[in-house]
Amino acid sequence: MSVMHRSLATAVALTAATALNGQTPAAPPAGAAPPAPAIPRAAASTRASVEVAINMRMIGGTWRPAAALSGPARIAIDYGQPHARGRNVVGDLVPLDTAWRSGANVATHLTTEVDVTIGNVFVPRGLYTLFTVPSSTGWKLIISKQVFEWGTDYDPKQDFGRVDMKTRTLREPIESLTFWLIPTPENAPSTALPHGVLRMAWGTTEASVDWRVGR
């Protein structure tokens, strides 16, 4: 075999071996349409959080300004944020007269690094889950001891407390479920412990409850 023929035979053998090893995709059948490229999709809901910093901590049984090393204490709410996208909210996406996850997917969590009172329920610092019970006659906020559960895994035996919420109808609908932790105005008396309003709204419904640090 001449040198040229040996080189050609070697090239053909290498090409066949490469194809057998899967390094070169097989050609599509004649007339077949090429596969469509994968298109990234946005999730139906997002994740959101809100927090307020408290420049005080309980030290030796007394409220004191937050130390430089420890920094301010946090009160935070982390939640799955569903979007209306043209759908009816309360009564459809938000069920009436049953415990609702107050969000989407994983349950909504409250983290507080200070003792707080929400409505009339004293809540020691720690991690909790928040559910709500929407109703045509008013909303209730459920503070649950169970944590890290899926949002539909509500267990009434884990209730730490229930709080009545104030509701009002908004003029303009809110597209995405939103929580706020609105703190005390800066001009409040210096002797008053931090306090404010926990507010949530979606569609044309807003529900709120007061909170304050300590008892």
N, C-alpha and C positions, 0 to 999 in steps of 0.2 A: 504494500500500500504506500502510495507516495506521501510526502510530508503534508501536502495540501489536503489529501483525502483523510489522513489521520486527524488533522486539526478540525475538519468539518464534522467528522464522526464524534470527536470529543465534545464539541459545542452542542451537538444534538443530544448527546447523552446527558450533559449538564442541564440543559433546558428541560428534559423529561424528568430528571430527578427533582429539580426545583418545583415543577408542577405537582409531582407526587407528594412532596413535603408540604404542600398547601401554601407555598409562598406566593404563588401567582393564582388569583381567582379565575375560575373557569369562565369562559365567555358565555354571556346569556344566550338563550335560544334565539334563533333568527326571528325578528319581529316582536320580541318581548320588550316591554317598556322597562327602562332602568328603574331600580328601586328608588322610592321617594326618600329624600333626606329627612332625618329625624328633626322635628321642630320642637324646640323647648316650650313647655307650657308652664304658666304661672299657677301656683296652688290656689285653690278656691278661697283660702283664708290665709291671713298672715299672723305674725306674733308681735305683740306689743307689750309695753310696760310703762308704768308711771311710778314715780317715787317722790317723797318729800324728805328733806334732811332736817333732823332735829338737833339743834346745837346744845343739847342737854343730855346727860346720862345719870342714871341712879348710881351713886357712889356712897357706900356706907349708909344706906337708907335715906340719903338726902339728894335731891336733884341739884346737880352742879353743871357748870358749863363743860362741854365736851373737851376732854384733854387733847392736847396737840397730837399725841401718839395714837389715841384711839379714833379721833375724828368724830364727825357728827354721826348720830344714829339714823338709821333708815326705816321708813315705812314705805313698803313697795307692793304693787300689785302687778303680777305678770299674767297675761291672758292671751288666748287665741282670739284673733280679731276677725270675725266674719264680716262679709260685705253684702249689702242688700241686692245689688245688681238688678234692680227693677222688681224685686219680689216684695210681697207684703211681709212686714216684720212681725209685729205683735199679733199673736193668734195663729200665725203660720210658722215662720222661722223660730219665733219665741213661743213655746207652748204656754197655755194658760192653766192655772191651778195645778201645776206640777213643778217639781224642782228642776230648774234649768241650770246648766253649767256656767251661765253668765259669760259665754264666749264660744270657742270652737275647739274641737279636738281634746287635748289634755285639759284637765280641770284648771280653773282659775285659782291662782295661789296668792295669798297675802303673807308677806314677810314683815314682821315688826321687831325691831331691836330694842324697843322700849315697851313697857306696859301701856296699853291704850284702852279707852272706853269707846265703844262704837254704839251709838244710840244709848241704850241703858245697860249694855252688856260689857262687863269688864273682861278684857282679853290680855292675859299675861303674854309677855314677849315670846315669840316663837314663830312657827310656820303653820299656816292654816289653809283650808280651801274655802272659797266663797261660792255659794249657790244663791240663786234667787227664785222666789215663787211669784211670778207675775199673775195678777188677777185684775179683773175689771173693777174691783172694789179697793185695790191697793196692792202694793208689792211688799214682800218680806225679804230681808237679807238673811241667809243662813251662813253661820260661821261653823265650819266643820273641822273636827280634829283629824280626820282622815286626809292624807296627803299623797301626792304623786300618783293619783288614780286617773283613769280615763274619765272624761267629763260626764259620761252617762252612768258611771258606777256610783251613784249616790246611795249612801247608807244612812238612813235617819237615826240609827243607833249611835252614829258618830257626831251628831249635832252637839256643838258646844253652846250655841245660843241662837235665837232668832230675834230679828230687829225689824220693826215697822219702818218702811221707807216713805218719804214724800214723793209724789209723782206730779208731773205737769206735762201738758201737751205743747210741743214746740211748733212754731210757725213754719220753719223750714226743716225738712227731714235731714237726718245725719246718715250718710251713706254707710259708714263703718262704725261698728260698736266701739265706743270710746269711754275710758275711765279717766277721772280726774281726782287728784288728792289736793284740794285747794287749802292752803295753810292760812293761819291767822294773819290779818293785815299787819304791816310793820309798825303801825302806830298804836298797836294794842298795848295795854298797861304792861310794864316790865315784870310785874308780879304774877301775871297770868301764865299758866302753863300753855304750851302750844296746843292749838286746837284748829279745827277747820271743818270742811265738808268733803265727804266721799260722794262723788257724783258719777253716774253712768248714763249713757244715752245711746239710742239706736232708733232709726226711723224717726217718728215724731214723738217718741216717749222718752222722758227723762225721769230717773229715780235717784233720790239722794238721801243721805243720812249724815248726822253730825258725828265727828270724832274728836277726841281730846286725849292728850297724853296723861297717863296716870288714872286715878279714879275721879 
